[in-house]
Amino acid sequence: MKKYVCKTCGYVYDPEIGDPEAGIAPGTAFEDLPETWQCPLCAVPKSEFAEE
């Protein structure tokens, strides 16, 4: 699965890790994240991420 990076702060969403604090289980592809998901560091929307 591909990793995606926040264009604002550089946070990398790694699907192998997920986002446990937001209830996103490991193994969740970026494409499968809810549209309401935000960067856990700077709170920008999912649309502000680019494929790494």
N, C-alpha and C positions, 0 to 999 in steps of 0.2 A: 504494500500500500504506500501511496505517496505521502510525503510530508508537505505541510503548507506553512509559510512564514507570514507573520503579521507585517504589513508594509509600514506600520507606524512605529512599533517598538521592537520588532525583531523576534518576538516569541514564535517558537516553532511548535505547531501542532503535530504530534507524532501519534498516528493511529494505533501503534502498538502499545502506547501508554494510555491514550484517551485523555479525559479531563475528569478525574475522579471527584474533584471538589464541586464540579457542576453536574455530577451524576452521569457522566459519559463513560461507558465501560471500555476497557481495553479492547482493541480489535474493531473499533468503530471508525469507518472510513470518513474522511472529511466531508465527502458528498452526502453522507448519511446524517451529519449533524443537523439538529433543528435549525431552521432559519433564524430563530431567536438567539442562537448561541453567540456569545461575544468572546473576544480575547480576554483571558483571565487576568492579564496584566494591565491592559489599558482600556478595555471595554469597547473597542471598536467592533463593528459588526463583521460577520463572516465574509461579507463581500470585500473587505479590505485585506484579504489574505491572497497570497500568490503561491503557486506551486514552487517548491524548493528545487 
